[in-house]
Structure formats: structure tokens, C-alpha cells
């Protein structure tokens, strides 16, 4: 008993140690960026970790919010992110449900065709995406950015939701069909409430990818009307005189929405990510 108890204690200590090291590894850089955003420019490059009290300032945030066009970029990112999330969920839910529940002719080939886009680096897809957007006269328009981001998001999102729908028993559909519901009613009133954790994961994924996207925005956006937060960060770091305090401040402001969103949907995310393992166990 003592041996087993000792093994359990060592395992628990080792587990907590791994978690602590991982936490420091991932959270440490973000904390350092937040700390840097409150320091004056001259103190950032000093060897001292802790600066004197007179070297802390809110000027970096004041400059970002009042002098630059960050508020406009923030609203653009929010508008694009919410639009991408809503449209991609609509398309991916219908596509994933159809691939999961119906025997479509050539379904395997269709699935392979959808997911094959994930085999290529995103950069290789930029030329065809750009040509399509130009042909549709969507360059430097919000809908153009939304379309480009959805092309990159949808394959993985459909795969994610299809796997979740596959884990739901078909008897749910049969019972709803017996009650006289059509396909749309069955999906909206029966399946989606049960699959809400998986849908929450898909929604969080699409918003985070859209919010952090730089590649599509850098190609499609030609002005401030469609510029996003990531483009604003690039412009700050590409100037001849990089003010790292402002870069840190705008980075912190860009991270806040995803942290707030994660805090609200954390329970659903954990439930959705672990649902497949629980069902199979």
C-alpha cells in the first residue's frame, strides 16, 4: 500500500510539474507582452526586469486608441469575425449533417476533395483565391475578406462537425421523423440543441482563425475600410522606427476579445472537445 501510495504521489507531483512548466511556457510570453505595454520606450531595452515606478505609463494605450486607426481596425476585425462565424456555421452545419446522415453518391470522393485543401500550405491557395475575389469584384470589400477566410476555415470545420454528428445516435433522427418533422426542423429543433457543444467548438474555431488571420487580409484589403487588427500590428512593426511599447499595447488589445470569448464558452468547449472520447469510452 505504501508503494502504491508513493507511486500515486510521485505521479501527481510529476503531472502538476508538467502542467506548471507548460503554463509558464505558454502564458509567460503573453504576460511579458502585457508587462511591456505599460513601460516607457527607454526602459524596455534595459537589462533590469523591474523598472522604477516613474518608468510605467499608459501612454502606449492612449496613443494606440487616440492617434492611430486601431478603433476602426478593431471594429473591422469584429465585423469580419462575426460574419465569418455565422456564415461558416450555416454552411458547415448543413454540409456536415448531410455527409453524416445521408448516403450521397460519391460521398467519399466529395469528402476527400473537401479535405484535400488542408494538405497544401495556405500560401499556395492565395493566387486562386485572389483571382476568384478579383473576378467577383470583391477586392477591398468586407465580403471579399469573408469569402477568402471561409475558404480556409470550412474544410476543417465541416470535418469537425461531421465527426460530432457521427457520434450522435441515428435514433434521434428517426424519432423526430416519426413525429412528422422535415429535415430542416429535425436539424434545427432536435439535432442542434444536442450538438450545441460541438457547434460551440466550431464557432470558436472559426472566430479565432478569422480574428488572427493576416494572410487573407493582406491580399484582399487595399485600404482602411477592410484593414484588421493583424494588419495594424504589421504596419507598426514595418515602420522605420518601431515603438515596441505601442506594439505590445496593440497586441494586448488584440488578444482581449479571444480571451473574453474563451471565458464565456469554456464549459461548452471542454464538453465539445471531450464528447467523442466519452461516447467511445
C-alpha positions in Angstrom: 0.0 0.0 0.0 2.8 2.4 0.8 4.4 1.6 -2.5 1.2 2.3 -4.4 0.6 5.4 -2.4 4.1 6.6 -3.1 3.7 6.0 -6.9 0.4 8.0 -6.9 2.1 10.9 -5.1 5.0 10.9 -7.5 2.7 10.7 -10.5 0.6 13.6 -9.2 3.6 15.7 -8.5 5.0 15.0 -11.9 1.7 15.8 -13.6 1.4 19.1 -11.8 5.0 19.9 -12.6 4.4 19.3 -16.3 1.2 21.4 -16.2 3.1 24.2 -14.4 6.0 24.2 -16.9 3.5 24.2 -19.8 1.6 27.1 -18.3 4.8 29.1 -17.9 5.8 28.3 -21.4 2.5 29.4 -23.0 1.4 32.2 -20.6 4.9 33.6 -19.8 5.3 35.4 -23.2 1.8 36.9 -23.0 2.4 38.2 -19.5 5.7 39.7 -20.7 4.0 41.5 -23.6 1.3 42.8 -21.2 4.1 44.0 -18.8 6.0 45.6 -21.7 2.9 47.6 -22.8 3.0 49.6 -19.6 6.7 50.5 -19.8 8.2 53.6 -21.4 10.3 53.0 -24.5 13.6 53.7 -22.9 13.1 51.1 -20.1 12.1 48.2 -22.5 15.7 47.6 -23.6 17.3 47.9 -20.3 18.8 44.9 -18.5 16.6 45.3 -15.5 13.4 43.2 -15.3 11.6 45.5 -12.9 11.6 49.2 -13.8 11.3 52.1 -11.4 7.8 53.4 -10.7 8.3 56.5 -12.9 9.0 54.3 -16.0 5.5 52.9 -16.1 2.9 54.6 -18.3 -0.4 54.3 -20.0 0.8 56.4 -22.9 1.2 53.4 -25.2 -2.5 52.6 -24.9 -3.5 56.3 -25.2 -1.6 56.6 -28.4 -3.0 53.4 -29.9 -6.6 54.4 -29.1 -6.5 58.1 -29.9 -3.7 58.7 -32.5 -3.8 55.5 -34.7 -6.8 54.0 -36.5 -6.9 51.0 -34.2 -10.6 51.5 -33.2 -11.5 51.2 -36.9 -9.3 48.2 -37.3 -10.8 46.6 -34.2 -14.4 47.1 -35.5 -13.4 45.7 -38.9 -12.0 42.6 -37.2 -15.1 42.2 -35.1 -17.4 42.6 -38.1 -15.5 40.2 -40.3 -15.0 37.7 -37.5 -18.7 37.6 -36.6 -19.8 37.4 -40.2 -17.3 34.6 -41.0 -18.5 32.7 -37.9 -22.2 33.0 -38.8 -21.8 32.1 -42.5 -19.3 29.3 -41.9 -21.5 27.7 -39.2 -24.5 27.9 -41.6 -22.7 26.2 -44.4 -20.7 23.7 -42.3 -23.6 22.5 -40.3 -25.7 21.8 -43.4 -22.7 20.1 -45.1 -21.6 18.1 -42.1 -25.1 16.9 -41.4 -25.7 15.9 -44.9 -22.4 14.0 -45.1 -23.1 12.3 -41.7 -26.7 11.3 -42.2 -27.3 10.7 -45.9 -25.8 8.2 -48.4 -24.8 10.7 -51.0 -23.4 9.3 -54.3 -19.7 9.7 -54.4 -19.6 10.9 -50.7 -16.1 9.5 -50.1 -14.7 11.3 -53.1 -16.5 14.5 -52.0 -15.1 14.3 -48.5 -11.6 13.7 -49.9 -12.0 16.7 -52.2 -13.1 18.9 -49.4 -10.3 17.9 -47.0 -7.6 17.8 -49.6 -7.3 21.6 -49.4 -5.8 21.1 -46.0 -2.8 19.3 -47.4 -1.5 22.4 -49.1 0.1 25.5 -47.4 -2.2 28.4 -47.4 0.2 30.5 -49.4 -0.3 28.2 -52.4 -4.0 28.9 -52.3 -3.6 32.7 -52.4 -3.3 33.1 -56.1 -6.5 31.2 -57.0 -8.3 32.9 -54.1 -7.1 36.3 -55.2 -8.2 35.6 -58.8 -11.7 34.5 -57.7 -12.1 37.5 -55.5 -11.0 39.9 -58.2 -13.3 38.2 -60.7 -16.2 38.7 -58.3 -15.3 42.4 -57.8 -14.9 41.8 -54.1 -11.4 43.2 -53.7 -11.0 45.6 -50.8 -14.5 44.7 -49.6 -15.6 43.0 -46.4 -17.4 40.3 -48.3 -14.2 39.5 -50.1 -12.2 39.1 -46.9 -15.1 36.9 -45.5 -15.1 34.7 -48.6 -11.4 34.2 -48.5 -11.3 33.3 -44.9 -14.3 30.9 -45.3 -12.4 29.0 -48.0 -9.7 28.3 -45.5 -12.0 27.6 -42.5 -14.8 25.5 -44.0 -12.9 22.2 -44.7 -11.7 21.6 -41.2 -14.9 23.0 -39.7 -17.0 20.5 -41.8 -14.8 17.7 -40.8 -15.1 18.7 -37.1 -18.8 18.9 -37.1 -19.2 15.7 -39.2 -17.3 13.8 -36.6 -19.5 15.2 -33.9 -22.7 14.4 -35.8 -21.4 10.8 -36.4 -21.3 10.4 -32.6 -25.0 11.2 -32.2 -27.2 8.1 -32.4 -29.4 7.9 -35.6 -32.3 7.0 -33.4 -32.7 10.7 -32.6 -33.4 11.5 -36.3 -35.7 8.5 -36.6 -37.8 9.6 -33.6 -38.0 13.2 -34.8 -39.0 11.9 -38.3 -41.8 9.8 -36.8 -43.1 12.9 -35.1 -43.6 14.4 -38.5 -40.6 16.8 -38.7 -38.9 17.6 -42.0 -35.1 17.7 -42.5 -34.8 21.4 -41.6 -37.0 21.1 -38.5 -35.1 18.0 -37.4 -31.8 19.7 -37.8 -32.8 23.0 -36.1 -35.0 21.7 -33.3 -33.6 18.3 -32.5 -30.0 17.8 -33.6 -28.5 21.3 -33.0 -29.6 21.5 -29.3 -28.0 18.1 -28.7 -24.9 19.1 -30.7 -24.5 22.5 -29.1 -21.1 21.7 -27.5 -19.7 20.7 -30.9 -21.2 23.7 -32.6 -19.6 25.9 -29.9 -16.2 24.4 -30.7 -16.7 25.1 -34.4 -17.9 28.6 -33.8 -14.9 29.4 -31.5 -12.5 27.9 -34.1 -13.9 30.0 -36.9 -13.9 33.2 -35.0 -10.4 32.8 -33.6 -9.0 31.9 -37.1 -10.7 34.9 -38.6 -9.6 37.2 -35.8 -6.0 36.2 -36.1 -5.8 35.9 -39.9 -3.2 38.1 -41.7 -2.6 36.3 -45.0 -6.1 36.8 -46.5 -6.4 40.3 -45.2 -3.0 41.3 -46.5 -4.0 40.2 -50.0 -7.6 41.3 -50.2 -7.5 44.5 -48.1 -6.4 47.6 -50.0 -7.4 50.3 -47.5 -8.6 51.1 -44.0 -12.1 50.1 -44.8 -11.2 46.4 -44.6 -7.9 46.6 -42.6 -8.0 44.5 -39.4 -6.0 44.3 -36.2 -3.4 41.9 -37.5 -2.7 44.3 -40.4 -2.4 47.2 -37.9 0.3 45.2 -36.0 2.2 44.5 -39.2 2.2 48.2 -40.1 3.5 49.2 -36.7 6.4 46.7 -36.9 7.2 47.5 -40.5 7.8 51.2 -39.8 11.4 52.5 -39.8 11.2 53.3 -36.1 9.4 50.5 -34.3 7.9 51.6 -31.0 7.7 48.3 -29.1 5.6 49.7 -26.3 2.8 50.5 -28.8 3.3 47.1 -30.5 2.9 45.4 -27.1 -0.2 47.5 -26.3 -2.0 46.8 -29.6 -1.1 43.1 -29.1 -2.7 43.1 -25.7 -5.8 44.8 -27.1 -6.0 42.2 -29.9 -5.8 39.3 -27.5 -8.5 40.5 -25.1 -11.6 39.6 -27.3 -10.4 35.9 -27.7 -9.7 35.6 -24.0 -13.2 37.0 -23.1 -14.8 34.7 -25.7 -13.0 31.7 -24.3 -14.0 32.6 -20.8 -17.7 32.6 -21.8 -17.7 29.4 -23.8 -15.0 27.4 -21.9 -17.5 24.9 -20.5 -19.0 24.2 -23.9 -15.6 23.9 -25.5 -14.4 21.3 -23.0 -17.6 19.4 -23.3 -17.4 19.5 -27.1 -13.8 18.5 -27.4 -14.2 15.6 -25.0 -17.6 14.4 -26.2 -16.2 12.0 -28.8 -13.8 10.3 -26.3 -16.6 9.9 -23.7 -19.0 8.4 -26.2 -16.5 6.0 -27.5 -15.4 5.0 -23.9 
